[in-house]
Amino acid sequence: MTSEQWLYSAVKYLEQAGISTARLDCLVLLEDVLQTNRAQLLAHPERKLTPMQQAALQKLIKRRATHEPLAYLRHKTEFYGREFYIDHRVLEPRPESETMIDRLKTLRLPKHPVVADIGTGSGALAITAQLELPAATVIGVDIDLSCLEVAARNNSIYHTCVTLIQGNLLEPLIGRDTLPSVLLCNLPYVPDSFQINPAAMREPRLAIFGGKDGLDLYRKLFTQACNLSEKPRFILTESMPPQHDDLIHIATDTHYTLVSMDDFIQIFTTD
């Protein structure tokens, strides 16, 4: 079987399974298994696949047909121009979250800021913050130990020194000598009744749903911020734009004021 023949049959198979990105997904999987690039694939459609390559591709395509995220099949995804290890234990980082890093870099911060990524998951935000702000001390917090295992792997890949802590939101920061001046908070914000797509349904529910209106964890986080001996100067949040007004009210009740909004991202500061 040639790569062109496999591509034709695999695309039809995924399309019948309801995968809207069938051709792109098949090309990506071919690139991975054949260890080549798109240009080479398209330039040499006559390339013969070995039995081992065919078996590997067949296994992957069957998993993708069940709407398993492509990142889980590949064990990698791109975030802010870098590749991160991903598996079923963590939510795949979304492009919307890259805006949080863009906005972080515009803030007026101390020379050596302390940044905490709350709900760090794969560690993509925390590690990217460390790489983009080398003078910063970065902490990643997650309630799920299995997420921290993935974050630790990415920490090792990039040789960053992000401190990873298990705990519920800001609880593990209470009593620390050095407290963060900035919080990066991409918490679960999807309302429990919201209909998500089949691929997202394969990701950890703990990382997606945030209560009836999706904002339960943000309510808890802003309340906890007030209990720290020194409140973070900035809190950056991610949520759906229709939730932004409600999140502003939550922040205001704990004496945080909206500074700016950019797509899914809001920036709050203390009064």
C-alpha contacts under 8 A as a table, 3 or more apart, distances in Angstrom:
res1	aa1	res2	aa2	distance
1	M	5	Q	6.24
1	M	6	W	6.70
1	M	48	K	5.84
1	M	49	L	5.87
2	T	5	Q	5.19
2	T	6	W	6.30
2	T	45	P	6.80
2	T	46	E	5.35
2	T	47	R	5.27
2	T	48	K	4.35
2	T	49	L	5.70
3	S	6	W	5.10
3	S	7	L	6.00
3	S	30	L	7.89
3	S	41	L	7.70
3	S	45	P	5.65
3	S	46	E	6.41
3	S	47	R	5.64
3	S	48	K	6.23
3	S	49	L	6.27
4	E	7	L	5.04
4	E	8	Y	6.21
4	E	45	P	4.83
4	E	46	E	6.49
4	E	47	R	7.80
5	Q	8	Y	5.26
5	Q	9	S	6.43
6	W	9	S	5.35
6	W	10	A	5.87
7	L	10	A	5.14
7	L	11	V	5.95
7	L	23	R	7.70
7	L	26	C	6.48
7	L	27	L	7.38
8	Y	11	V	5.47
8	Y	12	K	6.49
9	S	12	K	5.26
9	S	13	Y	6.22
10	A	13	Y	4.96
10	A	14	L	6.27
10	A	26	C	6.74
10	A	61	I	7.11
11	V	14	L	5.26
11	V	15	E	6.05
11	V	22	A	5.28
11	V	23	R	5.31
11	V	26	C	6.48
12	K	15	E	5.08
12	K	16	Q	6.15
12	K	22	A	7.81
13	Y	16	Q	5.30
13	Y	17	A	6.48
13	Y	65	A	7.62
14	L	17	A	4.91
14	L	18	G	6.44
14	L	19	I	5.40
14	L	22	A	5.41
14	L	61	I	7.58
14	L	64	R	7.55
14	L	65	A	5.54
15	E	18	G	5.10
15	E	19	I	5.21
15	E	20	S	6.61
15	E	22	A	5.80
16	Q	19	I	7.47
17	A	65	A	5.57
17	A	66	T	7.49
18	G	65	A	7.86
19	I	22	A	5.38
19	I	65	A	7.06
19	I	67	H	7.18
21	T	24	L	5.54
21	T	25	D	6.00
22	A	25	D	5.25
22	A	26	C	6.17
23	R	26	C	5.16
23	R	27	L	6.22
24	L	27	L	5.16
24	L	28	V	6.22
25	D	28	V	5.12
25	D	29	L	6.24
25	D	70	L	7.31
26	C	29	L	5.15
26	C	30	L	6.12
26	C	61	I	7.69
27	L	30	L	5.05
27	L	31	E	6.18
27	L	38	R	7.25
28	V	31	E	5.11
28	V	32	D	6.35
28	V	38	R	7.99
29	L	32	D	5.07
29	L	33	V	6.16
29	L	57	L	7.15
29	L	60	L	7.69
29	L	74	R	7.81
30	L	33	V	5.28
30	L	34	L	5.82
30	L	35	Q	7.86
30	L	57	L	7.35
31	E	34	L	5.39
31	E	35	Q	5.43
31	E	36	T	5.04
31	E	37	N	5.56
31	E	38	R	6.60
31	E	41	L	7.45
32	D	35	Q	5.02
32	D	36	T	6.96
32	D	74	R	7.75
33	V	53	Q	6.58
33	V	56	A	7.31
33	V	57	L	7.07
34	L	53	Q	7.35
36	T	40	Q	6.60
36	T	41	L	7.14
37	N	40	Q	5.50
37	N	41	L	6.37
38	R	41	L	5.08
38	R	42	L	6.22
39	A	42	L	5.34
39	A	43	A	5.99
40	Q	43	A	5.04
40	Q	44	H	6.05
41	L	44	H	5.44
41	L	45	P	6.14
42	L	45	P	5.77
44	H	47	R	5.78
49	L	53	Q	5.90
49	L	54	Q	6.17
50	T	53	Q	5.12
50	T	54	Q	6.20
51	P	54	Q	5.06
51	P	55	A	6.16
52	M	55	A	5.15
52	M	56	A	6.23
53	Q	56	A	5.12
53	Q	57	L	6.12
54	Q	57	L	5.16
54	Q	58	Q	6.01
55	A	58	Q	5.10
55	A	59	K	6.28
56	A	59	K	5.30
56	A	60	L	6.38
57	L	60	L	5.10
57	L	61	I	6.02
58	Q	61	I	5.20
58	Q	62	K	6.19
59	K	62	K	5.39
59	K	63	R	6.51
60	L	63	R	5.21
60	L	64	R	6.23
60	L	73	L	6.64
61	I	64	R	4.98
61	I	65	A	6.12
62	K	65	A	5.12
62	K	66	T	6.89
63	R	66	T	5.44
63	R	67	H	7.16
63	R	68	E	6.03
63	R	73	L	7.69
64	R	67	H	5.12
64	R	68	E	5.09
64	R	69	P	6.89
64	R	70	L	6.78
64	R	73	L	7.61
65	A	68	E	7.26
67	H	198	P	5.92
67	H	199	A	4.87
67	H	202	R	7.50
68	E	72	Y	6.99
68	E	73	L	7.48
68	E	199	A	5.59
68	E	202	R	6.04
69	P	72	Y	5.46
69	P	73	L	6.83
69	P	199	A	5.41
69	P	200	A	7.52
69	P	202	R	7.22
69	P	203	E	7.99
70	L	73	L	5.11
70	L	74	R	6.25
71	A	74	R	5.10
71	A	75	H	5.51
71	A	76	K	5.35
71	A	77	T	5.58
71	A	86	I	6.45
71	A	87	D	7.25
71	A	92	E	7.06
72	Y	75	H	4.95
72	Y	76	K	7.09
72	Y	86	I	6.24
72	Y	87	D	4.90
72	Y	88	H	6.07
74	R	77	T	7.82
75	H	85	Y	5.57
75	H	86	I	4.81
75	H	87	D	5.53
76	K	83	E	6.42
76	K	84	F	5.39
76	K	85	Y	4.46
76	K	86	I	4.96
76	K	87	D	7.68
77	T	83	E	5.56
77	T	84	F	5.47
77	T	85	Y	6.70
77	T	86	I	6.65
77	T	92	E	7.38
77	T	93	P	7.81
78	E	81	G	6.11
78	E	82	R	5.35
78	E	83	E	4.45
78	E	84	F	6.13
79	F	82	R	5.30
79	F	83	E	6.30
79	F	84	F	7.05
79	F	93	P	6.75
79	F	94	R	7.66
79	F	95	P	7.01
79	F	98	E	7.07
79	F	124	A	6.98
80	Y	95	P	7.99
80	Y	98	E	5.96
80	Y	128	T	7.39
84	F	122	S	7.91
84	F	124	A	6.87
84	F	154	N	6.29
85	Y	122	S	7.61
85	Y	150	V	7.30
85	Y	153	R	7.49
85	Y	154	N	6.22
86	I	89	R	7.92
86	I	90	V	6.78
86	I	92	E	6.74
86	I	122	S	6.78
86	I	150	V	7.19
87	D	90	V	6.15
87	D	150	V	7.85
88	H	91	L	7.48
88	H	203	E	6.48
88	H	204	P	7.32
89	R	146	S	6.31
89	R	147	C	5.98
89	R	150	V	7.69
89	R	203	E	7.79
89	R	204	P	6.71
90	V	121	G	5.63
90	V	122	S	5.91
90	V	147	C	5.78
90	V	150	V	7.60
90	V	203	E	7.09
90	V	204	P	6.48
90	V	207	A	7.48
91	L	121	G	6.76
91	L	122	S	7.29
91	L	203	E	5.89
91	L	204	P	6.44
91	L	207	A	6.32
91	L	208	I	7.89
92	E	122	S	7.74
92	E	203	E	7.98
93	P	97	S	7.06
93	P	122	S	7.76
93	P	124	A	7.01
94	R	97	S	5.57
94	R	98	E	7.46
95	P	98	E	5.45
95	P	99	T	7.73
96	E	99	T	5.90
96	E	100	M	7.88
96	E	263	D	7.63
96	E	264	F	6.54
97	S	100	M	5.41
97	S	101	I	7.42
97	S	125	L	7.87
97	S	186	N	7.51
97	S	238	E	7.23
97	S	264	F	7.82
97	S	265	I	7.71
98	E	101	I	5.39
98	E	102	D	6.59
98	E	125	L	7.98
99	T	102	D	4.89
99	T	103	R	6.13
99	T	262	D	7.40
99	T	263	D	7.92
99	T	265	I	6.89
100	M	103	R	5.17
100	M	104	L	6.03
100	M	184	L	7.52
100	M	236	L	7.02
100	M	237	T	7.94
100	M	238	E	7.87
100	M	265	I	6.26
101	I	104	L	4.93
101	I	105	K	6.29
101	I	125	L	7.39
101	I	128	T	7.56
101	I	129	A	6.59
102	D	105	K	5.45
102	D	106	T	6.90
103	R	106	T	5.26
103	R	107	L	6.82
104	L	107	L	5.54
105	K	132	E	7.81
105	K	133	L	7.71
109	L	112	H	7.84
109	L	113	P	6.18
110	P	113	P	5.12
111	K	135	A	7.10
111	K	136	A	7.93
112	H	135	A	5.26
112	H	136	A	5.06
112	H	137	T	7.07
113	P	135	A	7.22
113	P	136	A	4.83
113	P	137	T	6.27
113	P	180	P	7.42
113	P	181	S	6.51
113	P	182	V	7.75
114	V	136	A	5.67
114	V	137	T	4.69
114	V	138	V	5.84
114	V	139	I	7.72
114	V	178	T	7.83
114	V	179	L	6.90
114	V	180	P	4.52
114	V	181	S	5.60
114	V	182	V	6.60
115	V	129	A	7.97
115	V	136	A	6.84
115	V	137	T	6.17
115	V	138	V	4.78
115	V	139	I	6.24
115	V	180	P	5.22
115	V	181	S	6.27
115	V	182	V	4.87
115	V	183	L	5.93
115	V	184	L	7.36
116	A	126	A	7.34
116	A	138	V	5.68
116	A	139	I	4.54
116	A	140	G	5.76
116	A	141	V	7.32
116	A	180	P	5.92
116	A	182	V	6.34
116	A	183	L	4.94
116	A	184	L	6.10
117	D	120	T	5.45
117	D	125	L	6.85
117	D	126	A	5.51
117	D	138	V	7.55
117	D	139	I	6.11
117	D	140	G	4.76
117	D	141	V	6.18
117	D	183	L	5.92
117	D	184	L	4.62
117	D	185	C	6.11
118	I	140	G	6.17
118	I	141	V	4.99
118	I	142	D	6.45
118	I	169	L	5.91
118	I	170	L	7.35
118	I	183	L	6.86
118	I	184	L	6.08
118	I	185	C	5.15
118	I	186	N	7.11
118	I	187	L	7.31
119	G	140	G	7.32
119	G	141	V	5.59
119	G	142	D	4.58
119	G	143	I	7.21
119	G	169	L	6.84
119	G	185	C	6.74
119	G	186	N	6.60
119	G	187	L	5.90
120	T	123	G	4.98
120	T	124	A	7.39
120	T	125	L	6.91
120	T	126	A	6.75
120	T	140	G	5.35
120	T	141	V	5.63
120	T	142	D	5.58
120	T	147	C	7.76
120	T	148	L	7.73
120	T	151	A	7.56
120	T	186	N	7.87
121	G	124	A	7.64
121	G	142	D	6.51
121	G	147	C	4.97
121	G	148	L	6.58
121	G	150	V	7.53
121	G	151	A	6.55
122	S	147	C	6.06
122	S	148	L	7.08
122	S	150	V	5.42
122	S	151	A	4.50
122	S	154	N	7.36
123	G	126	A	5.26
123	G	127	I	5.84
123	G	140	G	6.87
123	G	148	L	7.62
123	G	150	V	7.46
123	G	151	A	4.37
123	G	152	A	7.61
123	G	154	N	6.84
123	G	155	N	7.42
124	A	127	I	5.38
124	A	128	T	5.91
124	A	151	A	7.48
124	A	154	N	7.71
125	L	128	T	5.17
125	L	129	A	6.02
125	L	184	L	7.86
126	A	129	A	5.09
126	A	130	Q	6.28
126	A	138	V	6.45
126	A	139	I	6.96
126	A	140	G	6.02
126	A	162	V	6.97
127	I	130	Q	5.02
127	I	131	L	6.20
127	I	138	V	7.90
127	I	154	N	7.76
127	I	155	N	6.58
127	I	158	Y	7.85
127	I	160	T	6.69
127	I	162	V	6.59
128	T	131	L	5.04
128	T	132	E	5.98
129	A	132	E	5.16
129	A	133	L	5.78
129	A	138	V	7.40
130	Q	133	L	5.15
130	Q	134	P	5.43
130	Q	135	A	7.83
130	Q	136	A	6.33
130	Q	137	T	7.29
130	Q	138	V	6.15
130	Q	160	T	6.98
130	Q	161	C	7.93
130	Q	162	V	7.14
131	L	134	P	5.52
131	L	160	T	7.45
133	L	136	A	5.55
137	T	162	V	7.31
138	V	161	C	7.69
138	V	162	V	5.14
138	V	163	T	6.44
139	I	162	V	5.51
139	I	163	T	4.69
139	I	164	L	5.90
139	I	165	I	7.43
140	G	162	V	6.68
140	G	163	T	6.04
140	G	164	L	4.72
140	G	165	I	6.18
141	V	164	L	5.92
141	V	165	I	4.89
141	V	166	Q	5.72
141	V	167	G	6.34
141	V	168	N	7.84
141	V	169	L	6.84
141	V	170	L	7.92
141	V	172	P	7.98
142	D	145	L	7.13
142	D	147	C	7.03
142	D	148	L	6.67
142	D	165	I	6.66
142	D	166	Q	5.19
142	D	167	G	5.70
142	D	168	N	6.71
142	D	169	L	6.94
143	I	166	Q	5.32
143	I	167	G	4.56
143	I	168	N	5.04
143	I	169	L	7.20
144	D	147	C	5.44
144	D	148	L	6.76
144	D	166	Q	6.83
144	D	167	G	7.80
145	L	148	L	5.06
145	L	149	E	6.45
145	L	166	Q	6.27
146	S	149	E	5.10
146	S	150	V	6.75
147	C	150	V	5.24
147	C	151	A	6.28
148	L	151	A	4.80
148	L	152	A	5.91
148	L	164	L	6.72
148	L	165	I	7.69
148	L	166	Q	7.37
149	E	152	A	5.07
149	E	153	R	6.38
150	V	153	R	5.13
150	V	154	N	6.49
151	A	154	N	5.14
151	A	155	N	6.02
151	A	164	L	7.82
152	A	155	N	4.82
152	A	156	S	6.17
152	A	164	L	7.39
153	R	156	S	5.13
153	R	157	I	6.25
154	N	157	I	4.90
154	N	158	Y	6.33
155	N	158	Y	5.51
155	N	159	H	5.87
155	N	160	T	5.29
155	N	161	C	6.87
155	N	162	V	6.70
156	S	159	H	4.87
156	S	160	T	6.64
157	I	160	T	7.96
165	I	172	P	7.26
166	Q	172	P	7.36
167	G	170	L	7.47
167	G	171	E	6.31
167	G	172	P	5.48
168	N	171	E	5.62
168	N	172	P	7.08
169	L	172	P	7.48
169	L	221	L	6.33
170	L	173	L	5.37
170	L	174	I	6.87
170	L	221	L	6.69
170	L	224	Q	6.22
170	L	225	A	7.08
171	E	174	I	5.56
171	E	224	Q	7.35
173	L	176	R	5.56
173	L	179	L	6.94
173	L	228	L	7.86
174	I	227	N	7.82
174	I	228	L	5.84
174	I	229	S	7.67
175	G	228	L	7.72
175	G	229	S	7.71
176	R	179	L	6.30
179	L	230	E	6.96
179	L	232	P	7.59
180	P	183	L	6.81
180	P	232	P	5.84
181	S	231	K	7.50
181	S	232	P	4.36
181	S	233	R	5.09
181	S	234	F	6.40
182	V	232	P	5.54
182	V	233	R	6.05
182	V	234	F	4.79
182	V	235	I	5.81
182	V	236	L	7.63
183	L	232	P	6.84
183	L	234	F	6.35
183	L	235	I	4.73
183	L	236	L	6.03
184	L	235	I	6.32
184	L	236	L	5.06
184	L	237	T	6.45
185	C	235	I	7.25
185	C	236	L	5.88
185	C	237	T	4.82
185	C	238	E	6.55
186	N	237	T	5.86
186	N	238	E	5.05
186	N	239	S	7.63
187	L	207	A	7.25
187	L	208	I	7.92
187	L	210	G	7.87
187	L	217	L	6.92
187	L	218	Y	7.31
187	L	237	T	7.74
187	L	238	E	7.12
188	P	206	L	7.27
188	P	207	A	5.18
188	P	208	I	4.51
188	P	209	F	5.18
188	P	210	G	5.00
188	P	214	G	7.10
188	P	215	L	7.93
188	P	217	L	7.29
189	Y	208	I	6.38
189	Y	209	F	5.71
189	Y	210	G	4.68
189	Y	211	G	7.78
189	Y	213	D	7.92
189	Y	214	G	4.28
189	Y	215	L	5.65
189	Y	217	L	7.84
189	Y	238	E	7.95
189	Y	239	S	5.87
189	Y	240	M	7.59
190	V	194	F	6.59
190	V	208	I	5.81
190	V	209	F	4.59
190	V	210	G	5.55
190	V	211	G	7.59
190	V	213	D	7.45
190	V	214	G	4.73
190	V	215	L	7.97
191	P	194	F	5.32
191	P	209	F	5.76
191	P	210	G	5.74
191	P	211	G	5.54
191	P	212	K	5.20
191	P	213	D	4.72
191	P	214	G	3.93
191	P	215	L	7.70
192	D	209	F	5.51
192	D	210	G	6.59
192	D	211	G	5.36
192	D	212	K	5.36
192	D	213	D	7.24
192	D	214	G	6.76
193	S	212	K	7.10
196	I	200	A	6.19
196	I	201	M	6.58
197	N	200	A	5.43
197	N	201	M	6.41
198	P	201	M	5.05
198	P	202	R	6.87
199	A	202	R	5.42
199	A	203	E	7.24
200	A	203	E	5.24
201	M	204	P	7.71
201	M	205	R	7.49
203	E	207	A	7.82
203	E	208	I	7.96
204	P	207	A	5.52
204	P	208	I	6.86
205	R	208	I	5.12
205	R	209	F	6.06
206	L	209	F	6.28
209	F	214	G	6.28
210	G	213	D	7.10
210	G	214	G	3.93
210	G	215	L	5.61
210	G	216	D	5.63
210	G	217	L	6.26
211	G	214	G	4.68
211	G	215	L	6.48
211	G	216	D	5.55
212	K	215	L	7.77
212	K	216	D	7.77
213	D	216	D	7.36
214	G	217	L	7.86
215	L	218	Y	5.23
215	L	219	R	6.37
215	L	247	L	7.40
216	D	219	R	5.25
216	D	220	K	6.51
217	L	220	K	5.08
217	L	221	L	6.05
218	Y	221	L	4.90
218	Y	222	F	6.14
218	Y	247	L	7.70
218	Y	250	I	7.78
219	R	222	F	5.53
219	R	223	T	6.32
219	R	250	I	6.18
220	K	223	T	5.19
220	K	224	Q	6.13
221	L	224	Q	5.05
221	L	225	A	6.15
222	F	225	A	5.01
222	F	226	C	6.69
222	F	250	I	7.41
222	F	251	A	6.39
222	F	254	T	6.39
223	T	226	C	5.44
223	T	227	N	6.96
223	T	254	T	6.51
224	Q	227	N	5.12
224	Q	228	L	6.82
225	A	228	L	5.53
225	A	231	K	5.78
225	A	232	P	7.00
226	C	229	S	7.98
226	C	231	K	6.09
226	C	254	T	6.77
227	N	231	K	7.72
228	L	231	K	5.65
231	K	270	T	7.62
232	P	235	I	6.85
232	P	269	T	7.94
232	P	270	T	7.56
233	R	269	T	5.45
233	R	270	T	5.67
234	F	267	I	6.80
234	F	268	F	5.60
234	F	269	T	4.57
234	F	270	T	6.96
235	I	267	I	5.85
235	I	268	F	5.13
235	I	269	T	6.36
236	L	265	I	6.82
236	L	266	Q	5.71
236	L	267	I	4.55
236	L	268	F	6.32
237	T	265	I	5.60
237	T	266	Q	5.30
237	T	267	I	6.53
238	E	264	F	5.34
238	E	265	I	4.68
238	E	266	Q	6.53
239	S	243	Q	6.44
239	S	244	H	6.96
239	S	264	F	5.41
239	S	265	I	6.74
240	M	243	Q	5.41
240	M	244	H	6.85
240	M	264	F	5.65
241	P	244	H	5.21
241	P	263	D	7.04
241	P	264	F	5.85
242	P	245	D	7.17
243	Q	246	D	5.51
243	Q	247	L	6.24
244	H	247	L	5.03
244	H	248	I	6.17
244	H	266	Q	7.75
245	D	248	I	5.08
245	D	249	H	6.53
246	D	249	H	5.17
246	D	250	I	6.37
247	L	250	I	4.96
247	L	251	A	6.17
248	I	251	A	5.12
248	I	252	T	6.02
248	I	257	T	7.52
248	I	258	L	6.65
249	H	252	T	5.01
249	H	253	D	6.19
250	I	253	D	5.38
250	I	254	T	6.95
251	A	254	T	5.38
251	A	255	H	6.44
251	A	256	Y	4.94
251	A	257	T	6.65
251	A	258	L	7.91
251	A	268	F	7.48
252	T	255	H	4.88
252	T	256	Y	4.98
252	T	257	T	5.87
253	D	256	Y	7.39
255	H	270	T	6.13
255	H	271	D	5.79
256	Y	268	F	5.84
256	Y	269	T	5.29
256	Y	270	T	4.51
256	Y	271	D	5.81
257	T	268	F	5.19
257	T	269	T	5.32
257	T	270	T	6.16
257	T	271	D	6.35
258	L	261	M	7.92
258	L	266	Q	7.16
258	L	267	I	5.91
258	L	268	F	4.40
258	L	269	T	6.53
259	V	266	Q	7.61
259	V	267	I	5.39
259	V	268	F	5.35
259	V	269	T	6.57
260	S	266	Q	5.96
260	S	267	I	5.43
260	S	268	F	7.45
261	M	264	F	7.55
261	M	265	I	5.71
261	M	266	Q	4.44
261	M	267	I	6.38
262	D	265	I	5.14
262	D	266	Q	6.44
